[in-house]
Amino acid sequence: MEIDEYFSQTKRINEQLTRIADRTARMALAKSAHTDNPEFVELMKEHQLTQKNIELHKQLIESYPELDI
C-alpha cells in the first residue's frame, strides 16, 4: 500500500465517521438515539468503518516495516 493511498482512504473514512458521530449526537440530544429509530440503527451498522481503518493501518505497517509504527 502506498502512503498516499493510505491517507486518502483513512481521510474518507474519518470524514464519514465524523458525520456519523455528528448525526448520532443530534439524535442523542433529541432523545431519538435508540433502536426504535431506523435511522439510528442504520448509523450503528456503519461500525465496520472503524475496522476498515484498523485494516488499513495494518496494511501500511506491513508495507513499510522501516517506519517501526
Phi and psi restraints in degrees (range 20) as a CNS / XPLOR table:
assign (resid 1 and name C) (resid 2 and name N)
       (resid 2 and name CA) (resid 2 and name C) 1.0 -81.7 20.0 2
assign (resid 2 and name N) (resid 2 and name CA)
       (resid 2 and name C) (resid 3 and name N) 1.0 148.3 20.0 2
assign (resid 2 and name C) (resid 3 and name N)
       (resid 3 and name CA) (resid 3 and name C) 1.0 -61.3 20.0 2
assign (resid 3 and name N) (resid 3 and name CA)
       (resid 3 and name C) (resid 4 and name N) 1.0 -40.9 20.0 2
assign (resid 3 and name C) (resid 4 and name N)
       (resid 4 and name CA) (resid 4 and name C) 1.0 -60.6 20.0 2
assign (resid 4 and name N) (resid 4 and name CA)
       (resid 4 and name C) (resid 5 and name N) 1.0 -40.3 20.0 2
assign (resid 4 and name C) (resid 5 and name N)
       (resid 5 and name CA) (resid 5 and name C) 1.0 -64.8 20.0 2
assign (resid 5 and name N) (resid 5 and name CA)
       (resid 5 and name C) (resid 6 and name N) 1.0 -42.8 20.0 2
assign (resid 5 and name C) (resid 6 and name N)
       (resid 6 and name CA) (resid 6 and name C) 1.0 -57.8 20.0 2
assign (resid 6 and name N) (resid 6 and name CA)
       (resid 6 and name C) (resid 7 and name N) 1.0 -50.4 20.0 2
assign (resid 6 and name C) (resid 7 and name N)
       (resid 7 and name CA) (resid 7 and name C) 1.0 -64.7 20.0 2
assign (resid 7 and name N) (resid 7 and name CA)
       (resid 7 and name C) (resid 8 and name N) 1.0 -38.3 20.0 2
assign (resid 7 and name C) (resid 8 and name N)
       (resid 8 and name CA) (resid 8 and name C) 1.0 -63.2 20.0 2
assign (resid 8 and name N) (resid 8 and name CA)
       (resid 8 and name C) (resid 9 and name N) 1.0 -47.7 20.0 2
assign (resid 8 and name C) (resid 9 and name N)
       (resid 9 and name CA) (resid 9 and name C) 1.0 -67.3 20.0 2
assign (resid 9 and name N) (resid 9 and name CA)
       (resid 9 and name C) (resid 10 and name N) 1.0 -43.7 20.0 2
assign (resid 9 and name C) (resid 10 and name N)
       (resid 10 and name CA) (resid 10 and name C) 1.0 -68.1 20.0 2
assign (resid 10 and name N) (resid 10 and name CA)
       (resid 10 and name C) (resid 11 and name N) 1.0 -32.6 20.0 2
assign (resid 10 and name C) (resid 11 and name N)
       (resid 11 and name CA) (resid 11 and name C) 1.0 -63.3 20.0 2
assign (resid 11 and name N) (resid 11 and name CA)
       (resid 11 and name C) (resid 12 and name N) 1.0 -45.9 20.0 2
assign (resid 11 and name C) (resid 12 and name N)
       (resid 12 and name CA) (resid 12 and name C) 1.0 -61.3 20.0 2
assign (resid 12 and name N) (resid 12 and name CA)
       (resid 12 and name C) (resid 13 and name N) 1.0 -45.0 20.0 2
assign (resid 12 and name C) (resid 13 and name N)
       (resid 13 and name CA) (resid 13 and name C) 1.0 -63.1 20.0 2
assign (resid 13 and name N) (resid 13 and name CA)
       (resid 13 and name C) (resid 14 and name N) 1.0 -44.6 20.0 2
assign (resid 13 and name C) (resid 14 and name N)
       (resid 14 and name CA) (resid 14 and name C) 1.0 -64.7 20.0 2
assign (resid 14 and name N) (resid 14 and name CA)
       (resid 14 and name C) (resid 15 and name N) 1.0 -35.0 20.0 2
assign (resid 14 and name C) (resid 15 and name N)
       (resid 15 and name CA) (resid 15 and name C) 1.0 -64.5 20.0 2
assign (resid 15 and name N) (resid 15 and name CA)
       (resid 15 and name C) (resid 16 and name N) 1.0 -42.1 20.0 2
assign (resid 15 and name C) (resid 16 and name N)
       (resid 16 and name CA) (resid 16 and name C) 1.0 -63.2 20.0 2
assign (resid 16 and name N) (resid 16 and name CA)
       (resid 16 and name C) (resid 17 and name N) 1.0 -44.9 20.0 2
assign (resid 16 and name C) (resid 17 and name N)
       (resid 17 and name CA) (resid 17 and name C) 1.0 -62.6 20.0 2
assign (resid 17 and name N) (resid 17 and name CA)
       (resid 17 and name C) (resid 18 and name N) 1.0 -36.1 20.0 2
assign (resid 17 and name C) (resid 18 and name N)
       (resid 18 and name CA) (resid 18 and name C) 1.0 -64.7 20.0 2
assign (resid 18 and name N) (resid 18 and name CA)
       (resid 18 and name C) (resid 19 and name N) 1.0 -44.0 20.0 2
assign (resid 18 and name C) (resid 19 and name N)
       (resid 19 and name CA) (resid 19 and name C) 1.0 -61.9 20.0 2
assign (resid 19 and name N) (resid 19 and name CA)
       (resid 19 and name C) (resid 20 and name N) 1.0 -42.0 20.0 2
assign (resid 19 and name C) (resid 20 and name N)
       (resid 20 and name CA) (resid 20 and name C) 1.0 -62.9 20.0 2
assign (resid 20 and name N) (resid 20 and name CA)
       (resid 20 and name C) (resid 21 and name N) 1.0 -44.6 20.0 2
assign (resid 20 and name C) (resid 21 and name N)
       (resid 21 and name CA) (resid 21 and name C) 1.0 -62.0 20.0 2
assign (resid 21 and name N) (resid 21 and name CA)
       (resid 21 and name C) (resid 22 and name N) 1.0 -42.0 20.0 2
assign (resid 21 and name C) (resid 22 and name N)
       (resid 22 and name CA) (resid 22 and name C) 1.0 -62.8 20.0 2
assign (resid 22 and name N) (resid 22 and name CA)
       (resid 22 and name C) (resid 23 and name N) 1.0 -45.8 20.0 2
assign (resid 22 and name C) (resid 23 and name N)
       (resid 23 and name CA) (resid 23 and name C) 1.0 -64.9 20.0 2
assign (resid 23 and name N) (resid 23 and name CA)
       (resid 23 and name C) (resid 24 and name N) 1.0 -41.4 20.0 2
assign (resid 23 and name C) (resid 24 and name N)
       (resid 24 and name CA) (resid 24 and name C) 1.0 -64.5 20.0 2
assign (resid 24 and name N) (resid 24 and name CA)
       (resid 24 and name C) (resid 25 and name N) 1.0 -40.3 20.0 2
assign (resid 24 and name C) (resid 25 and name N)
       (resid 25 and name CA) (resid 25 and name C) 1.0 -62.7 20.0 2
assign (resid 25 and name N) (resid 25 and name CA)
       (resid 25 and name C) (resid 26 and name N) 1.0 -42.8 20.0 2
assign (resid 25 and name C) (resid 26 and name N)
       (resid 26 and name CA) (resid 26 and name C) 1.0 -62.0 20.0 2
assign (resid 26 and name N) (resid 26 and name CA)
       (resid 26 and name C) (resid 27 and name N) 1.0 -40.3 20.0 2
assign (resid 26 and name C) (resid 27 and name N)
       (resid 27 and name CA) (resid 27 and name C) 1.0 -63.8 20.0 2
assign (resid 27 and name N) (resid 27 and name CA)
       (resid 27 and name C) (resid 28 and name N) 1.0 -41.4 20.0 2
assign (resid 27 and name C) (resid 28 and name N)
       (resid 28 and name CA) (resid 28 and name C) 1.0 -61.7 20.0 2
assign (resid 28 and name N) (resid 28 and name CA)
       (resid 28 and name C) (resid 29 and name N) 1.0 -43.6 20.0 2
assign (resid 28 and name C) (resid 29 and name N)
       (resid 29 and name CA) (resid 29 and name C) 1.0 -64.9 20.0 2
assign (resid 29 and name N) (resid 29 and name CA)
       (resid 29 and name C) (resid 30 and name N) 1.0 -31.9 20.0 2
assign (resid 29 and name C) (resid 30 and name N)
       (resid 30 and name CA) (resid 30 and name C) 1.0 -87.5 20.0 2
assign (resid 30 and name N) (resid 30 and name CA)
       (resid 30 and name C) (resid 31 and name N) 1.0 3.8 20.0 2
assign (resid 30 and name C) (resid 31 and name N)
       (resid 31 and name CA) (resid 31 and name C) 1.0 58.9 20.0 2
assign (resid 31 and name N) (resid 31 and name CA)
       (resid 31 and name C) (resid 32 and name N) 1.0 35.3 20.0 2
assign (resid 31 and name C) (resid 32 and name N)
       (resid 32 and name CA) (resid 32 and name C) 1.0 -119.3 20.0 2
assign (resid 32 and name N) (resid 32 and name CA)
       (resid 32 and name C) (resid 33 and name N) 1.0 13.4 20.0 2
assign (resid 32 and name C) (resid 33 and name N)
       (resid 33 and name CA) (resid 33 and name C) 1.0 -88.1 20.0 2
assign (resid 33 and name N) (resid 33 and name CA)
       (resid 33 and name C) (resid 34 and name N) 1.0 76.4 20.0 2
assign (resid 33 and name C) (resid 34 and name N)
       (resid 34 and name CA) (resid 34 and name C) 1.0 -148.8 20.0 2
assign (resid 34 and name N) (resid 34 and name CA)
       (resid 34 and name C) (resid 35 and name N) 1.0 167.0 20.0 2
assign (resid 34 and name C) (resid 35 and name N)
       (resid 35 and name CA) (resid 35 and name C) 1.0 -70.4 20.0 2
assign (resid 35 and name N) (resid 35 and name CA)
       (resid 35 and name C) (resid 36 and name N) 1.0 -9.9 20.0 2
assign (resid 35 and name C) (resid 36 and name N)
       (resid 36 and name CA) (resid 36 and name C) 1.0 -79.1 20.0 2
assign (resid 36 and name N) (resid 36 and name CA)
       (resid 36 and name C) (resid 37 and name N) 1.0 -12.6 20.0 2
assign (resid 36 and name C) (resid 37 and name N)
       (resid 37 and name CA) (resid 37 and name C) 1.0 -95.0 20.0 2
assign (resid 37 and name N) (resid 37 and name CA)
       (resid 37 and name C) (resid 38 and name N) 1.0 110.4 20.0 2
assign (resid 37 and name C) (resid 38 and name N)
       (resid 38 and name CA) (resid 38 and name C) 1.0 -60.2 20.0 2
assign (resid 38 and name N) (resid 38 and name CA)
       (resid 38 and name C) (resid 39 and name N) 1.0 -33.1 20.0 2
assign (resid 38 and name C) (resid 39 and name N)
       (resid 39 and name CA) (resid 39 and name C) 1.0 -65.0 20.0 2
assign (resid 39 and name N) (resid 39 and name CA)
       (resid 39 and name C) (resid 40 and name N) 1.0 -42.0 20.0 2
assign (resid 39 and name C) (resid 40 and name N)
       (resid 40 and name CA) (resid 40 and name C) 1.0 -62.8 20.0 2
assign (resid 40 and name N) (resid 40 and name CA)
       (resid 40 and name C) (resid 41 and name N) 1.0 -44.0 20.0 2
assign (resid 40 and name C) (resid 41 and name N)
       (resid 41 and name CA) (resid 41 and name C) 1.0 -59.8 20.0 2
assign (resid 41 and name N) (resid 41 and name CA)
       (resid 41 and name C) (resid 42 and name N) 1.0 -43.3 20.0 2
assign (resid 41 and name C) (resid 42 and name N)
       (resid 42 and name CA) (resid 42 and name C) 1.0 -62.7 20.0 2
assign (resid 42 and name N) (resid 42 and name CA)
       (resid 42 and name C) (resid 43 and name N) 1.0 -40.5 20.0 2
assign (resid 42 and name C) (resid 43 and name N)
       (resid 43 and name CA) (resid 43 and name C) 1.0 -63.5 20.0 2
assign (resid 43 and name N) (resid 43 and name CA)
       (resid 43 and name C) (resid 44 and name N) 1.0 -39.1 20.0 2
assign (resid 43 and name C) (resid 44 and name N)
       (resid 44 and name CA) (resid 44 and name C) 1.0 -66.8 20.0 2
assign (resid 44 and name N) (resid 44 and name CA)
       (resid 44 and name C) (resid 45 and name N) 1.0 -23.9 20.0 2
assign (resid 44 and name C) (resid 45 and name N)
       (resid 45 and name CA) (resid 45 and name C) 1.0 -72.5 20.0 2
assign (resid 45 and name N) (resid 45 and name CA)
       (resid 45 and name C) (resid 46 and name N) 1.0 -11.3 20.0 2
assign (resid 45 and name C) (resid 46 and name N)
       (resid 46 and name CA) (resid 46 and name C) 1.0 -82.9 20.0 2
assign (resid 46 and name N) (resid 46 and name CA)
       (resid 46 and name C) (resid 47 and name N) 1.0 9.0 20.0 2
assign (resid 46 and name C) (resid 47 and name N)
       (resid 47 and name CA) (resid 47 and name C) 1.0 -58.4 20.0 2
assign (resid 47 and name N) (resid 47 and name CA)
       (resid 47 and name C) (resid 48 and name N) 1.0 -24.1 20.0 2
assign (resid 47 and name C) (resid 48 and name N)
       (resid 48 and name CA) (resid 48 and name C) 1.0 -62.8 20.0 2
assign (resid 48 and name N) (resid 48 and name CA)
       (resid 48 and name C) (resid 49 and name N) 1.0 -17.5 20.0 2
assign (resid 48 and name C) (resid 49 and name N)
       (resid 49 and name CA) (resid 49 and name C) 1.0 -62.4 20.0 2
assign (resid 49 and name N) (resid 49 and name CA)
       (resid 49 and name C) (resid 50 and name N) 1.0 -37.9 20.0 2
assign (resid 49 and name C) (resid 50 and name N)
       (resid 50 and name CA) (resid 50 and name C) 1.0 -63.7 20.0 2
assign (resid 50 and name N) (resid 50 and name CA)
       (resid 50 and name C) (resid 51 and name N) 1.0 -42.9 20.0 2
assign (resid 50 and name C) (resid 51 and name N)
       (resid 51 and name CA) (resid 51 and name C) 1.0 -64.1 20.0 2
assign (resid 51 and name N) (resid 51 and name CA)
       (resid 51 and name C) (resid 52 and name N) 1.0 -37.9 20.0 2
assign (resid 51 and name C) (resid 52 and name N)
       (resid 52 and name CA) (resid 52 and name C) 1.0 -62.3 20.0 2
assign (resid 52 and name N) (resid 52 and name CA)
       (resid 52 and name C) (resid 53 and name N) 1.0 -40.0 20.0 2
assign (resid 52 and name C) (resid 53 and name N)
       (resid 53 and name CA) (resid 53 and name C) 1.0 -60.5 20.0 2
assign (resid 53 and name N) (resid 53 and name CA)
       (resid 53 and name C) (resid 54 and name N) 1.0 -41.7 20.0 2
assign (resid 53 and name C) (resid 54 and name N)
       (resid 54 and name CA) (resid 54 and name C) 1.0 -63.0 20.0 2
assign (resid 54 and name N) (resid 54 and name CA)
       (resid 54 and name C) (resid 55 and name N) 1.0 -44.3 20.0 2
assign (resid 54 and name C) (resid 55 and name N)
       (resid 55 and name CA) (resid 55 and name C) 1.0 -61.8 20.0 2
assign (resid 55 and name N) (resid 55 and name CA)
       (resid 55 and name C) (resid 56 and name N) 1.0 -42.5 20.0 2
assign (resid 55 and name C) (resid 56 and name N)
       (resid 56 and name CA) (resid 56 and name C) 1.0 -62.0 20.0 2
assign (resid 56 and name N) (resid 56 and name CA)
       (resid 56 and name C) (resid 57 and name N) 1.0 -41.2 20.0 2
assign (resid 56 and name C) (resid 57 and name N)
       (resid 57 and name CA) (resid 57 and name C) 1.0 -62.5 20.0 2
assign (resid 57 and name N) (resid 57 and name CA)
       (resid 57 and name C) (resid 58 and name N) 1.0 -42.8 20.0 2
assign (resid 57 and name C) (resid 58 and name N)
       (resid 58 and name CA) (resid 58 and name C) 1.0 -62.2 20.0 2
assign (resid 58 and name N) (resid 58 and name CA)
       (resid 58 and name C) (resid 59 and name N) 1.0 -40.9 20.0 2
assign (resid 58 and name C) (resid 59 and name N)
       (resid 59 and name CA) (resid 59 and name C) 1.0 -62.7 20.0 2
assign (resid 59 and name N) (resid 59 and name CA)
       (resid 59 and name C) (resid 60 and name N) 1.0 -41.0 20.0 2
assign (resid 59 and name C) (resid 60 and name N)
       (resid 60 and name CA) (resid 60 and name C) 1.0 -62.8 20.0 2
assign (resid 60 and name N) (resid 60 and name CA)
       (resid 60 and name C) (resid 61 and name N) 1.0 -45.0 20.0 2
assign (resid 60 and name C) (resid 61 and name N)
       (resid 61 and name CA) (resid 61 and name C) 1.0 -59.7 20.0 2
assign (resid 61 and name N) (resid 61 and name CA)
       (resid 61 and name C) (resid 62 and name N) 1.0 -42.7 20.0 2
assign (resid 61 and name C) (resid 62 and name N)
       (resid 62 and name CA) (resid 62 and name C) 1.0 -66.4 20.0 2
assign (resid 62 and name N) (resid 62 and name CA)
       (resid 62 and name C) (resid 63 and name N) 1.0 -34.9 20.0 2
assign (resid 62 and name C) (resid 63 and name N)
       (resid 63 and name CA) (resid 63 and name C) 1.0 -76.0 20.0 2
assign (resid 63 and name N) (resid 63 and name CA)
       (resid 63 and name C) (resid 64 and name N) 1.0 -27.2 20.0 2
assign (resid 63 and name C) (resid 64 and name N)
       (resid 64 and name CA) (resid 64 and name C) 1.0 -132.2 20.0 2
assign (resid 64 and name N) (resid 64 and name CA)
       (resid 64 and name C) (resid 65 and name N) 1.0 67.8 20.0 2
assign (resid 64 and name C) (resid 65 and name N)
       (resid 65 and name CA) (resid 65 and name C) 1.0 -61.6 20.0 2
assign (resid 65 and name N) (resid 65 and name CA)
       (resid 65 and name C) (resid 66 and name N) 1.0 -23.6 20.0 2
assign (resid 65 and name C) (resid 66 and name N)
       (resid 66 and name CA) (resid 66 and name C) 1.0 -68.6 20.0 2
assign (resid 66 and name N) (resid 66 and name CA)
       (resid 66 and name C) (resid 67 and name N) 1.0 -15.5 20.0 2
assign (resid 66 and name C) (resid 67 and name N)
       (resid 67 and name CA) (resid 67 and name C) 1.0 -72.1 20.0 2
assign (resid 67 and name N) (resid 67 and name CA)
       (resid 67 and name C) (resid 68 and name N) 1.0 -22.3 20.0 2
assign (resid 67 and name C) (resid 68 and name N)
       (resid 68 and name CA) (resid 68 and name C) 1.0 51.4 20.0 2
assign (resid 68 and name N) (resid 68 and name CA)
       (resid 68 and name C) (resid 69 and name N) 1.0 52.3 20.0 2
